Amino acid sequence: MKLKGKVAVVTGGGRDIGKSVSKKLAAEGARVAINYFNNASEAEATLSEIQEAGGTAICVRGDMTRQEDVDRLVSETRQAFGNGVDILVNVAGGLVARKTIEEMDEAFFDKVMRLNVHSTFLATKAVVPHMKEGSSIINLASQAGRDGGGPGASAYATSKGAVMTLSRAWAKEFGPRGIRVNALCPGMIATTFHDTFSKDEVRKNVAAATPLRREGRPQEVGDVVAYLASDEASFLTGLNMDVNGGLLMS
């Protein structure tokens, strides 16, 4: 229970990696605010699993690209668990679609940036005033932010590269307050993201090229998040940590 007594906010916390993060933080004793937008049934299922395991959590619907929704998430978290927030995990985001530059228009490019970068900015700006020394922010970037991503993922890869840079910059900005900021760069993790956007043949080839010879599991990302959120990682900040089975080493 290394997070006992902590309050955590997880954007996009209802499914896949976000679900595993929410469940792991709760299992370690944190009280968790699970944000979701489109997947109410999955968020409620995550909440039920946490509660059945003896954890404490709430669900808050909201679009993290909208200021009013972000503000409501913070407000409802404080009402439920008290004034402070100790952990923020920015998971909300997505690829939207694979498009070459010829196929994408300005509206598409802006949508991807808002989904991945603007949401991270809004949530962090809203939560940081309620954080005290010893708090932790973990942003979900991507291996795509390091290597440019797969075909048709230039907008997504660029947005995740921006998340990586924001994480470094905020580590410097918030460090004097005792707030740590790190990012994770997951590779091929078995989620609905890849069910939707990656062909089976591509996934098999990537797994075969990975030193551990498999895809990652969402709970393995959740385990790393819980570590970075804990006092065990008290001197780690500004990291962009790879979680990819050794496929790309930085």
C-alpha positions in Angstrom: 0.0 0.0 0.0 2.7 2.5 -1.0 0.2 5.1 -2.1 -2.1 4.9 1.0 -3.8 8.2 1.7 -2.9 9.7 -1.7 -5.4 11.2 -4.1 -5.0 10.4 -7.8 -6.6 11.8 -10.9 -6.4 9.6 -14.0 -7.6 11.2 -17.3 -8.8 8.6 -19.7 -8.8 6.2 -16.8 -11.7 3.9 -17.7 -10.2 1.4 -20.3 -7.1 -0.2 -21.5 -3.9 1.4 -20.1 -6.0 4.0 -18.1 -8.0 1.2 -16.5 -4.9 -0.7 -15.5 -3.4 2.5 -14.1 -6.6 3.3 -12.1 -6.8 -0.2 -10.7 -3.1 -0.3 -9.7 -3.2 3.0 -8.0 -6.3 2.0 -6.0 -4.7 -1.4 -5.1 -1.7 0.6 -3.7 -4.1 2.6 -1.5 -4.8 5.7 -3.5 -8.3 7.2 -3.8 -8.8 7.5 -7.5 -10.8 9.9 -9.7 -11.4 8.0 -13.0 -12.1 10.4 -15.9 -13.8 9.1 -19.0 -15.6 10.6 -22.0 -17.1 8.2 -24.4 -17.0 4.8 -22.6 -19.3 5.1 -19.6 -19.9 1.3 -19.3 -16.1 0.6 -19.3 -15.5 3.3 -16.7 -18.3 2.0 -14.5 -16.8 -1.5 -14.8 -13.4 -0.2 -13.8 -15.0 1.5 -10.8 -16.8 -1.7 -9.8 -13.6 -3.8 -10.0 -11.8 -1.3 -7.8 -14.6 -1.2 -5.2 -15.0 -5.0 -5.2 -11.3 -5.2 -4.4 -11.7 -2.9 -1.5 -10.5 0.3 -3.1 -11.9 3.8 -3.3 -12.8 5.6 -6.5 -15.2 7.8 -8.3 -16.0 8.3 -12.0 -16.2 11.7 -13.6 -17.3 12.2 -17.2 -15.5 14.9 -19.1 -13.8 15.9 -22.4 -10.2 16.8 -21.3 -9.9 19.3 -24.3 -12.6 21.5 -22.7 -11.7 23.8 -19.8 -15.1 23.5 -18.1 -14.9 19.7 -18.1 -11.4 19.7 -16.7 -12.4 22.2 -14.0 -15.4 19.9 -13.1 -13.1 16.9 -12.8 -10.8 18.7 -10.3 -13.8 20.1 -8.4 -15.5 16.7 -8.0 -12.2 15.1 -7.0 -11.7 17.6 -4.3 -15.3 17.3 -3.1 -15.0 13.5 -2.9 -11.5 13.2 -1.4 -10.5 16.5 0.1 -8.6 19.6 -1.2 -5.3 18.1 -2.3 -4.3 16.0 -5.3 -1.1 14.0 -5.0 -1.0 12.1 -8.3 -2.0 13.1 -11.8 -1.8 10.6 -14.7 -2.5 12.1 -18.1 -3.7 9.1 -20.2 -6.4 10.7 -22.3 -5.4 10.9 -26.0 -5.4 8.9 -29.2 -4.4 8.6 -32.8 -7.9 9.3 -34.3 -6.9 7.9 -37.7 -3.9 7.0 -39.8 -3.5 9.7 -42.5 -0.6 10.8 -44.7 0.0 14.6 -45.0 -1.9 14.5 -48.3 -4.9 13.0 -46.6 -5.1 15.2 -43.6 -6.4 18.7 -43.4 -5.8 21.4 -40.8 -8.8 20.5 -38.8 -7.6 16.9 -38.4 -4.1 18.0 -37.4 -5.5 20.4 -34.8 -7.8 17.7 -33.4 -4.9 15.3 -32.8 -2.9 18.1 -31.1 -5.8 19.1 -28.9 -6.5 15.5 -28.0 -3.0 14.7 -26.9 -1.2 17.9 -26.1 -3.9 20.4 -25.2 -5.6 18.0 -22.9 -2.4 17.3 -21.0 -1.8 21.0 -20.7 -5.3 21.8 -19.4 -5.4 18.9 -16.8 -1.9 19.8 -15.5 -2.6 23.5 -15.2 -5.8 22.8 -13.3 -4.3 20.2 -10.9 -0.9 21.7 -10.1 -2.3 24.4 -7.8 -3.7 21.7 -5.6 -0.5 19.7 -5.3 2.0 19.8 -2.5 5.6 18.8 -2.1 6.0 15.1 -2.9 3.3 15.0 -5.6 3.8 13.3 -8.9 2.6 13.9 -12.5 3.0 11.1 -15.1 2.2 11.8 -18.7 1.5 9.1 -21.3 3.7 9.8 -24.3 4.5 7.0 -26.8 7.4 5.3 -28.6 6.0 7.1 -31.6 7.3 10.3 -30.0 10.8 8.9 -30.2 10.8 7.2 -33.6 8.1 9.1 -35.6 5.5 6.3 -35.4 4.1 4.0 -38.1 2.6 4.9 -41.4 0.1 7.7 -41.3 0.9 8.6 -37.7 2.9 11.8 -38.2 0.4 14.0 -36.3 0.1 11.5 -33.5 3.9 11.1 -33.2 4.4 14.8 -33.2 1.8 15.3 -30.5 3.5 12.6 -28.3 6.9 14.2 -28.9 5.4 17.4 -27.6 4.2 15.6 -24.5 7.7 14.3 -23.9 9.1 17.8 -24.2 6.4 19.3 -21.9 7.3 16.6 -19.3 11.0 17.7 -19.3 10.1 21.4 -19.1 7.6 20.9 -16.3 10.1 18.8 -14.4 12.3 21.9 -14.3 9.4 24.3 -13.6 7.8 22.3 -10.8 10.9 20.8 -9.3 11.5 23.6 -6.9 8.0 23.0 -5.5 8.9 19.3 -4.9 6.6 18.1 -7.7 8.0 15.5 -10.0 7.1 15.1 -13.6 7.8 12.0 -15.7 6.5 10.5 -18.9 6.1 7.0 -20.2 6.7 6.0 -23.8 4.8 2.7 -24.3 5.6 0.6 -27.4 3.3 -2.2 -28.7 0.9 -2.7 -25.8 -2.1 -5.1 -26.3 -4.9 -2.6 -26.2 -7.9 -1.6 -28.3 -5.7 1.1 -29.8 -3.8 -1.5 -31.7 -6.9 -3.6 -32.3 -8.2 -0.6 -34.2 -5.2 0.9 -35.9 -2.6 -1.9 -36.3 -2.8 -4.9 -38.6 -2.4 -8.3 -37.1 0.6 -9.0 -39.4 2.3 -5.8 -38.2 1.7 -6.7 -34.6 3.2 -10.1 -35.0 6.2 -8.7 -36.8 6.8 -6.1 -34.0 6.5 -8.8 -31.3 8.9 -11.0 -33.2 11.4 -8.1 -33.4 11.1 -7.3 -29.7 13.8 -8.8 -27.5 11.1 -10.2 -25.1 9.3 -11.6 -28.1 5.8 -10.4 -27.2 3.5 -7.4 -26.9 3.3 -5.6 -23.6 0.3 -5.8 -21.2 -1.6 -2.8 -20.0 -1.0 -3.8 -16.3 2.7 -3.6 -17.0 2.3 0.1 -17.8 0.2 0.5 -14.7 2.9 -1.0 -12.5 5.5 1.5 -13.8 3.0 4.4 -13.2 2.5 3.3 -9.6 6.2 3.2 -9.1 6.8 6.7 -10.5 3.9 8.0 -8.4 5.4 6.6 -5.2 8.1 7.8 -2.8 10.3 5.0 -4.1 10.9 7.2 -7.2 11.4 10.4 -5.1 14.6 11.4 -7.0 13.3 10.6 -10.5 12.0 13.5 -12.6 12.2 14.6 -16.2 12.3 11.0 -17.4 10.8 9.7 -20.7 10.7 6.1 -19.7 10.5 3.4 -22.4 8.0 0.5 -21.8 8.5 -1.5 -24.9 10.2 -4.8 -24.1 13.5 -3.6 -25.5 12.3 -2.8 -29.0 13.7 0.7 -28.9 16.4 1.5 -26.4 17.2 5.1 -25.5 
